[in-house]
Amino acid sequence: MLHDRVLCEVDSEAGERRSSGGIVIPATAAMGARRLAWARVVAVGPHARAVEVGDRVLFDPDDKAEVEVHGDTYVVMRERDVHAVAADRLGDEAAGLYL
């Protein structure tokens, strides 16, 4: 990866969801509001500062660029397009961009 680019693998459980009443909502259902998605970071460029390989990131699926590598689909985005980072390494004392 070059510059501040982040290569992510979209979480497989991001497809269909269940409502609190147990109704299955398929991934193709249109939502009234935009819905952010979670992905796992696979590779980062040398200028990425807040994201490391293995982190989970929250991003807007409309702002993504997909690429297929060896039959697997990945998402490429700039680090600035990441809305939040969830990682075990951050701990409870972290604040700011992290969850």
Residue frames relative to the residue before (quaternion, step in Angstrom):
aa qw qx qy qz dx dy dz
M 1.0000 0.0000 0.0000 0.0000 0.00 0.00 0.00
L 0.3006 -0.7596 0.5560 0.1535 3.53 -1.09 0.74
H 0.8605 0.1614 -0.1162 0.4691 3.53 -1.34 0.49
D 0.7679 -0.3263 0.2507 0.4909 3.62 -0.77 -1.02
R 0.3416 0.7633 -0.4855 0.2551 3.59 1.18 0.48
V 0.1718 -0.7627 0.6196 0.0698 3.54 -1.20 0.73
L 0.1911 -0.7627 0.6101 0.0975 3.58 -0.89 1.00
C 0.0272 -0.8322 0.5514 -0.0517 3.58 -0.63 1.17
E 0.2882 -0.6998 0.6270 0.1847 3.50 -1.29 0.59
V 0.3884 -0.7420 0.4980 0.2249 3.58 -0.58 1.16
D 0.5266 -0.6433 0.4609 0.3105 3.57 -0.97 0.91
S 0.4685 -0.6984 0.4703 0.2674 3.56 -0.89 0.94
E 0.6595 0.5097 -0.3233 0.4480 3.63 1.06 -0.59
A 0.4969 0.6662 -0.4273 0.3560 3.60 1.24 0.07
G 0.4761 0.6919 -0.4230 0.3401 3.60 1.27 -0.02
E 0.8339 -0.0417 0.0495 0.5481 3.55 -0.50 -1.16
R 0.2074 -0.7714 0.5950 0.0888 3.54 -1.21 0.67
R 0.3237 -0.7050 0.5867 0.2321 3.55 -1.32 0.18
S 0.4115 -0.6823 0.5448 0.2615 3.54 -1.04 0.82
S 0.6816 -0.4779 0.3442 0.4342 3.59 -1.26 0.18
G 0.6743 0.4783 -0.2888 0.4828 3.60 1.20 -0.46
G 0.5995 -0.6031 0.3435 0.3986 3.60 1.28 0.03
I 0.4739 0.6632 -0.4507 0.3641 3.61 1.23 0.12
V 0.3713 -0.7264 0.5380 0.2123 3.58 -0.89 0.99
I 0.1399 -0.7721 0.6178 0.0514 3.57 -0.85 1.08
P 0.3238 -0.7749 0.5025 0.2054 3.64 -0.42 1.14
A 0.6337 -0.5568 0.3874 0.3720 3.56 -1.23 0.53
T 0.6650 0.5194 -0.3021 0.4435 3.59 1.16 -0.54
A 0.4736 0.6779 -0.4453 0.3432 3.62 1.24 -0.10
A 0.4202 -0.7042 0.5158 0.2480 3.55 -0.95 0.91
M 0.2136 -0.7664 0.5957 0.1101 3.56 -0.89 0.97
G 0.5475 -0.6270 0.4438 0.3319 3.57 -1.10 0.67
A 0.7690 0.2558 -0.1367 0.5697 3.57 0.98 -0.85
R 0.5901 -0.5483 0.4401 0.3968 3.55 -1.23 0.33
R 0.1951 -0.7801 0.5871 0.0927 3.55 -1.02 0.81
L 0.3411 -0.7357 0.5524 0.1931 3.56 -0.85 1.01
A 0.2641 -0.7728 0.5629 0.1275 3.58 -1.19 0.56
W 0.3761 -0.7008 0.5621 0.2270 3.55 -1.27 0.55
A 0.0201 0.7798 -0.6254 0.0179 3.56 -1.16 0.66
R 0.3923 -0.6958 0.5513 0.2411 3.56 -1.25 0.50
V 0.4281 -0.7134 0.5014 0.2373 3.58 -0.87 1.03
V 0.2061 -0.7917 0.5702 0.0753 3.56 -0.84 1.09
A 0.7918 -0.0532 0.0625 0.6052 3.59 1.07 -0.77
V 0.1230 -0.7815 0.6080 0.0660 3.58 -1.18 0.60
G 0.4982 -0.6392 0.4988 0.3073 3.53 -1.23 0.54
P 0.6802 -0.5292 0.3272 0.3875 3.58 -1.23 0.33
H 0.7162 0.4405 -0.2631 0.4731 3.62 1.14 -0.44
A 0.4486 0.6505 -0.4795 0.3817 3.61 1.23 0.22
R 0.2162 -0.8321 0.5044 0.0803 3.59 -0.64 1.13
A 0.7978 0.3405 -0.1616 0.4706 3.60 0.87 -0.90
V 0.7088 0.4271 -0.2384 0.5083 3.59 1.25 -0.23
E 0.0667 -0.7837 0.6170 0.0269 3.56 -1.03 0.85
V 0.6456 -0.5028 0.3977 0.4150 3.57 -1.26 0.38
G 0.7545 0.3460 -0.2845 0.4797 3.56 -0.91 0.99
D 0.5467 0.6040 -0.4029 0.4171 3.61 1.22 -0.29
R 0.3248 -0.6757 0.6105 0.2554 3.56 -1.30 0.35
V 0.1034 -0.8081 0.5794 0.0244 3.57 -0.88 0.97
L 0.3206 -0.7166 0.5921 0.1818 3.53 -1.22 0.66
F 0.0872 0.8105 -0.5695 0.1059 3.58 -0.75 1.05
D 0.5203 -0.6108 0.4972 0.3302 3.55 -1.32 0.28
P 0.4078 -0.7459 0.4658 0.2458 3.64 -0.51 1.10
D 0.5994 0.5701 -0.3694 0.4233 3.61 1.15 -0.42
D 0.7159 0.4387 -0.2392 0.4878 3.61 1.17 -0.54
K 0.5190 0.6715 -0.3973 0.3491 3.59 1.15 0.43
A 0.2061 -0.7153 0.6471 0.1650 3.52 -1.36 0.32
E 0.2254 -0.7983 0.5466 0.1149 3.58 -0.58 1.13
V 0.0440 -0.7673 0.6396 0.0159 3.53 -1.20 0.67
E 0.2656 -0.7566 0.5764 0.1575 3.58 -1.07 0.76
V 0.0159 -0.7859 0.6168 -0.0415 3.56 -0.82 1.09
H 0.8407 -0.0969 0.0161 0.5325 3.58 -0.61 1.18
G 0.7423 -0.4264 0.2169 0.4692 3.58 0.96 0.87
D 0.6509 0.4746 -0.3231 0.4967 3.61 1.24 -0.11
T 0.3279 -0.7496 0.5449 0.1837 3.58 -1.00 0.83
Y 0.0626 -0.7860 0.6149 -0.0113 3.55 -0.91 1.03
V 0.3466 -0.7017 0.5829 0.2183 3.55 -1.35 0.30
V 0.1544 -0.7661 0.6187 0.0798 3.57 -0.97 0.92
M 0.1327 0.7853 -0.5947 0.1097 3.57 -0.88 0.96
R 0.5356 -0.5756 0.4934 0.3719 3.54 -1.31 0.19
E 0.6139 -0.5572 0.4045 0.3860 3.55 -1.16 0.54
R 0.6437 0.5390 -0.3319 0.4300 3.61 1.01 -0.69
D 0.6242 0.5323 -0.3428 0.4578 3.62 1.25 -0.28
V 0.5364 0.5967 -0.4069 0.4367 3.60 1.29 -0.03
H 0.3208 -0.7740 0.5202 0.1655 3.57 -0.77 1.06
A 0.8013 -0.0502 0.0670 0.5924 3.60 1.06 -0.72
V 0.2295 -0.7454 0.6117 0.1326 3.54 -1.30 0.51
A 0.0800 -0.7675 0.6349 0.0375 3.56 -0.96 0.94
A 0.1907 0.7799 -0.5685 0.1793 3.58 -0.61 1.16
D 0.5471 -0.6223 0.4547 0.3266 3.57 -1.12 0.71
R 0.6294 0.5820 -0.3341 0.3918 3.60 1.05 -0.71
L 0.6105 0.6062 -0.3459 0.3744 3.61 1.17 -0.46
G 0.2551 -0.8002 0.5105 0.1844 3.62 0.97 -0.72
D 0.6803 -0.5068 0.3578 0.3903 3.56 -1.32 -0.05
E 0.6432 0.5607 -0.3321 0.4020 3.61 1.11 -0.49
A 0.5526 0.6271 -0.3931 0.3832 3.60 1.21 -0.31
A 0.0358 -0.7791 0.6259 0.0065 3.55 -1.16 0.67
G 0.6099 0.5783 -0.4006 0.3650 3.56 -1.25 -0.07
L 0.8598 -0.0731 0.0759 0.4996 3.57 -0.75 -1.10
Y 0.6684 0.5519 -0.2912 0.4048 3.58 1.17 -0.41
L 0.3897 -0.6802 0.5672 0.2524 3.53 -1.26 0.52
